[in-house]
Amino acid sequence: MVQKINRIKAEEKLKSLGISVFTPREFRDIFGISGPSFYLIANKLYQPSYISLEKALSHYGIIPEVVYTTTSITTKPTREFITPKGSFSYQRIKKSVFTGYGPKRLEGGVVLFAEPEKALADYLYFVDLKKVLLNDRLVLKNINRKRLVKSAKPFKRPGMIRLIKHIYAEQRKPRTIY
């Protein structure tokens, strides 16, 4: 949540404390302001966008990896931003499939975040385009297969439907642990 501070009162408080030079972190500490979340920064840095792909898949437990880059979907050209706060990656999709997301309360703010099935559909779109490799450790127990197919169909890529069949077939196979 964005917190507004009266400029004059802020100056008075800083003067009363004898502080004329400060870092952003010191300012936040003095006024009890929390820093914005990576998700909120990602939503605001490049608009329109919503959190999806690996970051959302990790959040939902669909992939076991920890993801350090905050990944998002946009209708604008693909971009990557490296900032002092972190890495933010944006992948472009057509406006017709810029759906399947909504507001979600995370880390003290409301951000635009893909639904689990949509995040997986977005990811499979880029796998089908051969821009990323298919993660062979997908955990599909909390994914609704019908919603996943419904999220994939608007992409109009038969390869995505084949990928969905493939990953569900792989899930049914016994796994060998060495």
N, C-alpha and C positions, 0 to 999 in steps of 0.2 A: 504494500500500500504506500502511495506517495505521501510524504509528510511535508507540509509547508511550514516554513519558519519566517517570521517577521524579520526583515532585514535590520531594521533599527534596533529591535530587541536583541538580535544576535550580536550586533556591533557593541551594544551596551554591556552584554554579558562578557564578551571577549575582553573589552577594556577593563571591566571590573576584575577579571582574572589576570590582567597584565599580559595578555597574549595578543601579539600583533602579527606574528608569522606562525602558520600552522599547516599541517598536512591534512588532506581530506579525511584520513583515519582519525586524527586528533579531533577534527571538527565533529565527526560522527560521535565520537566518545563523549565529548563535552555536552552535546545536545541529545544524546541518547537515541541516535538515529541508526537504524540497521542498514547495512549496505543492500542494494538490490540483488535479487537472486540471479544466477546465471540464466535461468529460464526467462525471467523478465527482461534482462538485457538482450537476450536473443530475439525476443518478440519485438523489442523497440529498435534494435540496431538496423534491421533490414526488413521493411514492411512492404507488402503483406507477407506474413510468414506464420507458421505454427511449428511447434516442436514435434519431430517425428524421427523416422529412420532409427539409427543405432541408439541414440539417446533415449528415445521413447521405448524401444525394445528392451533396453537394459532396465529402465524404470519399471516396466511391467513384468520383468523376470522372464522375458521371451528368449533373451540371450543371457548367458551367465557372465559375460565380460563386463567389467567396469569401463565406461566410455568417458573419456576426458574432454573430447570436443563436443560442444553442444550443437547437435545436428537439427536442421530445420528444413521445411519445404517452403518454396516461394513460387510465385508466378513470374518473378523477375529473373534476369540472368544469374546463373550459378556464380556464387562468390564465396570467399573465405576471408575471415577477419581474424588476425592475431592481435589481441589486445593485452594490456597488463592484467586484465581480469580473467582472460582465458581465450580459448580458440572457439570460433563460431563458424560453422559451415552451413551453407544454404544451397540446396539443390532445386533446380527449376523443373516444374511440371506444367502441363497445360491447364488453363483456367477451368476447363470442363471437369477436371478431376481434383480441383482444389476444394475438397470437401472432406467430411469425416472427422472433423476436429471441433473442439468447443472450449469454452472457458473451464479452467480447472484451478482450484486453489492449491498452490504449492509454495513452500518456503516463504510464507507470509504475504503472498500476492496472488493475483488471478492472472493466469497466462493462457494463451491459446495452445492447446495440446491435442495431438491426434488420439483418437480412440485406439485400443490395442489392435483391432483387426485392420484399421486403416494404416497404422504405422507399419504393420507387416506387409500390407499390400503395396505401400510406397516403396518399402525395401525390396520386395520382389520385382517391382517395376525396374529398378536399377540393376538387379541381378539379371533380369530378362534382357536388358539392354547391354549386358556384359560389362557394366561399369564397376560392379563390385562382385566379389565371389560369394557364393551361397555359404552361409555359416552352417556347418553340419551339426551344430549343437543347439538347434532351436527347441524350445520347450513350448509345446502347443496345448498343454492341459487347460489353460484358461482362455484359449482362443475358440470362439464360436465359428466353426467352419463355414456355415451358411453366410454369416456376416462377412467373413473373409472373402468368399467368392463374390458376394454382393459389392464389396469394396473394390475388388479387382476388375470386375466386368466393365466399368466405365473407361478403363484404360484402353480397351479394345485391342488387347494383345493376347492371342491364344496361348502364347508361350507362358504367360503368367498362370493360366488355369492349369496347364501341364505341370508347372512348378509346384502349385498347390497340391495336386495329386501326388507328385513325387515326394514332397516333404511329409505328407501324411502316410504314404507307403513306407518311407524310411522310419517313421516313428513306430510302426508296428513291428519292425524287424528287431530281433534280439541283438543287444549290443555286447561286444566282447570287451571286457576290461582286463588290461594287462597289468 
